[in-house]
């Protein structure tokens, strides 16, 4: 599991070839309603071929599985009353494109955070949807560049029916020039690369590195004070089970599925 590109740390490895090569984006649909169809595997069973598993559980013990015609990620109570959740990550990286997922949030209590994220862990670039238990009729959107965690940039979606009871379609359109967030085919936010220019550092603070699509459920209520307040306080375990359900994920690569990655123009 530590050889896979999304977990491997080259700087802490014994040799440059300790990490498997990164499989790049191809246009693909993962349908979790059909077991044993190559959409999902536990990390221990993954041997590095993305054709055999489009998404894998990132941690062990795993609280993720295909059940009830979906991918289910569950937050489980531990002996210390804190929650241990789950993360499922794509086995191919994407650098620009459109990611669409049909999701039902598992955040039926304050403190429970569910998420859909496109992220490069090495650099800290991220584009996300996040659900918190105190807000069931909206989803939050944010983006980060190189782990500059500016939470003031969070924007909520338009109002929708209860995200913990109903499935909705969540979509991120990511190009070299802009990011657009949609819920149920309705755009509610656009961030343009041009507007992220930082004159002091002469840098566009815009996520543009090759990243992985992932889904998570975790205990935000046991985090630092600011995180716990944002998540809605301590998890109310009497409201369990907390299950994030993902019906499907569709990926359309910006480069038409030819496994190429973005190269900035000369002199950019």
C-alpha positions in Angstrom: 0.0 0.0 0.0 3.0 2.3 0.5 4.3 1.7 -3.0 1.1 3.1 -4.7 1.7 6.6 -5.9 -1.0 8.2 -3.7 0.6 6.8 -0.6 4.3 6.6 -1.5 6.8 9.3 -0.3 9.8 9.3 -2.6 11.9 11.4 -0.3 11.5 8.8 2.5 12.0 5.7 0.3 15.0 3.6 -0.1 15.3 4.0 -3.9 13.7 6.1 -6.6 11.8 3.1 -8.0 10.2 2.3 -4.6 7.1 4.1 -5.9 5.0 2.7 -8.7 4.6 5.0 -11.7 1.5 7.2 -11.7 -1.3 5.9 -14.0 -2.7 9.0 -15.7 -6.2 10.0 -16.5 -8.5 8.1 -18.8 -12.2 8.8 -19.4 -14.0 6.3 -17.2 -17.2 5.6 -15.2 -17.1 3.7 -11.9 -20.4 2.1 -11.2 -20.5 0.9 -7.6 -23.9 -0.7 -7.9 -22.4 -3.9 -9.5 -20.0 -5.8 -7.2 -16.9 -7.4 -8.6 -16.9 -5.2 -11.6 -13.5 -3.7 -11.1 -14.8 -0.4 -9.6 -13.4 -1.0 -6.1 -10.9 -3.1 -4.2 -9.5 -3.1 -0.7 -5.9 -1.8 -0.6 -4.5 -5.2 0.4 -5.8 -6.7 -2.8 -4.6 -4.0 -5.1 -1.5 -4.9 -7.1 -1.0 -1.7 -9.0 -3.0 -2.2 -12.1 -5.8 0.5 -12.4 -7.7 -1.7 -14.9 -8.5 -4.1 -12.0 -9.6 -1.4 -9.5 -10.7 2.1 -10.3 -10.9 3.1 -6.6 -9.3 1.5 -3.5 -9.6 1.9 0.3 -6.6 3.9 1.5 -6.4 2.7 5.1 -6.6 -0.5 7.1 -8.6 -1.6 8.9 -11.0 -0.6 6.1 -14.4 0.9 6.8 -15.3 1.0 3.1 -17.1 -1.6 1.0 -19.5 -2.1 -1.9 -23.0 -2.8 -0.5 -26.6 -1.8 -1.1 -25.9 -0.8 -4.7 -23.3 1.7 -3.8 -19.8 2.3 -2.3 -20.2 2.8 1.5 -17.8 4.6 3.7 -18.6 4.4 7.4 -17.4 6.3 10.5 -17.0 3.9 13.4 -16.8 4.7 17.1 -13.5 3.7 18.8 -12.8 2.9 22.5 -11.7 6.5 23.1 -15.1 7.8 21.8 -13.4 9.2 18.7 -14.4 8.2 15.2 -12.3 6.2 12.7 -13.6 6.8 9.2 -12.6 5.8 5.7 -11.0 7.2 2.6 -11.4 5.8 -0.9 -9.0 7.1 -3.6 -8.9 6.8 -7.3 -6.0 4.7 -8.8 -5.5 7.2 -11.7 -4.4 10.8 -11.3 -6.1 13.6 -13.1 -4.7 17.0 -14.2 -7.8 19.0 -15.4 -11.1 17.5 -16.4 -14.6 17.0 -15.1 -15.4 14.8 -12.1 -19.1 13.9 -11.5 -20.3 11.8 -8.6 -23.7 10.8 -7.3 -23.5 11.0 -3.5 -25.6 10.8 -0.3 -23.8 12.5 2.6 -23.1 10.5 5.8 -23.1 13.6 8.0 -26.3 13.0 10.0 -24.7 14.4 13.1 -22.6 17.5 13.9 -19.0 16.5 13.9 -19.3 14.1 11.0 -17.6 15.3 7.9 -18.1 13.8 4.4 -16.2 14.9 1.4 -15.4 14.6 -2.3 -11.9 15.9 -3.0 -9.4 16.3 -5.9 -6.0 16.6 -4.2 -2.2 16.3 -4.6 -0.9 15.4 -1.2 2.7 16.1 -2.0 2.1 19.7 -3.0 -1.1 20.4 -1.1 -3.3 21.5 -4.1 -6.9 20.7 -3.5 -10.4 21.2 -4.9 -13.3 19.9 -2.7 -16.9 19.5 -1.7 -17.4 19.0 2.0 -20.5 18.2 4.0 -21.0 18.9 7.7 -23.8 17.6 9.9 -25.0 21.0 11.0 -25.8 21.9 7.4 -27.8 19.3 5.5 -29.3 21.5 2.8 -26.1 22.8 1.3 -22.6 21.6 0.5 -19.5 23.6 1.0 -16.8 24.2 -1.7 -13.2 25.3 -1.3 -9.8 25.1 -3.0 -6.2 25.3 -1.7 -2.9 25.9 -3.3 0.3 24.4 -1.9 -1.4 23.8 1.5 -2.2 27.5 2.0 -5.3 26.7 4.1 -7.4 29.8 3.6 -10.8 28.8 5.0 -12.2 32.2 4.3 -12.6 31.2 0.6 -15.3 28.6 1.5 -18.6 29.1 -0.4 -21.8 27.2 0.2 -24.0 25.9 -2.6 -27.6 26.8 -3.3 -30.2 25.1 -1.2 -31.0 21.5 -2.0 -33.0 18.7 -0.4 -31.5 17.0 2.6 -28.1 15.8 1.5 -28.1 13.0 4.1 -31.4 11.5 2.8 -31.3 12.2 -0.9 -28.7 11.5 -3.6 -27.5 14.5 -5.5 -25.1 14.9 -8.5 -21.9 16.8 -7.5 -19.6 18.0 -10.3 -16.2 19.8 -10.5 -15.2 21.2 -13.8 -11.4 21.9 -13.7 -9.5 23.5 -16.5 -6.2 25.4 -16.7 -8.3 28.6 -16.6 -11.1 28.0 -14.1 -12.9 25.8 -11.6 -16.7 25.5 -11.6 -18.7 23.7 -8.9 -22.1 22.3 -9.7 -24.9 20.5 -7.8 -27.6 18.8 -9.8 -26.3 20.4 -13.0 -26.6 23.9 -11.5 -23.4 25.9 -11.2 -23.0 27.8 -8.0 -19.3 28.9 -8.0 -16.6 29.8 -10.4 -12.9 30.5 -9.6 -10.8 31.9 -12.4 -7.1 31.3 -12.5 -6.5 34.9 -13.4 -8.2 36.0 -10.1 -5.7 34.0 -8.0 -2.7 36.2 -9.0 -0.6 37.1 -5.9 1.4 40.2 -6.9 3.7 39.9 -3.9 5.0 36.5 -4.9 4.2 36.9 -8.6 2.3 33.6 -8.5 -1.0 32.3 -9.5 -2.3 30.5 -6.4 -4.4 28.1 -8.4 -4.4 24.3 -8.0 -3.0 22.9 -11.2 -1.0 19.8 -10.2 -1.9 16.2 -11.1 -4.1 15.0 -8.3 -6.3 12.1 -7.2 -10.0 11.9 -6.7 -11.0 10.7 -3.3 -14.0 10.3 -1.0 -13.9 10.4 2.8 -15.8 10.4 6.0 -14.1 11.5 9.2 -14.6 12.8 12.8 -14.2 16.5 12.6 -15.7 16.9 16.1 -12.6 15.5 17.7 -10.3 17.9 16.0 -8.8 21.2 17.1 -11.3 23.8 18.4 -11.7 25.6 15.1 -12.2 22.3 13.2 -14.7 21.0 15.7 -16.7 24.2 15.6 -16.8 24.1 11.8 -17.8 20.5 11.8 -20.7 21.1 14.2 -19.4 20.0 17.5 -18.8 16.5 18.9 -20.2 13.5 17.1 -23.6 12.4 18.6 -23.0 8.6 18.4 -26.7 8.0 19.1 -27.4 9.1 15.6 -25.2 6.4 14.1 -24.7 4.7 11.7 -22.8 7.4 9.7 -22.5 6.1 6.1 -21.3 8.1 3.1 -22.9 6.5 0.0 -21.4 6.9 -3.5 -23.4 5.5 -6.4 -21.0 6.3 -9.2 -18.1 8.5 -10.3 -17.5 9.7 -13.9 -14.2 11.2 -14.9 -13.8 13.1 -18.2 -10.1 14.0 -18.8 -9.3 17.4 -20.1 -7.0 15.7 -22.6 -9.7 13.3 -23.9 -8.5 10.3 -22.0 -5.1 9.9 -23.8 -3.2 9.6 -20.5 -1.2 12.8 -21.2 -0.6 15.4 -18.5 -0.7 19.2 -18.8 2.5 21.0 -19.7 2.5 24.8 -19.3 3.4 26.8 -22.4 7.0 27.7 -22.9 7.8 30.8 -20.9 4.7 30.6 -18.8 
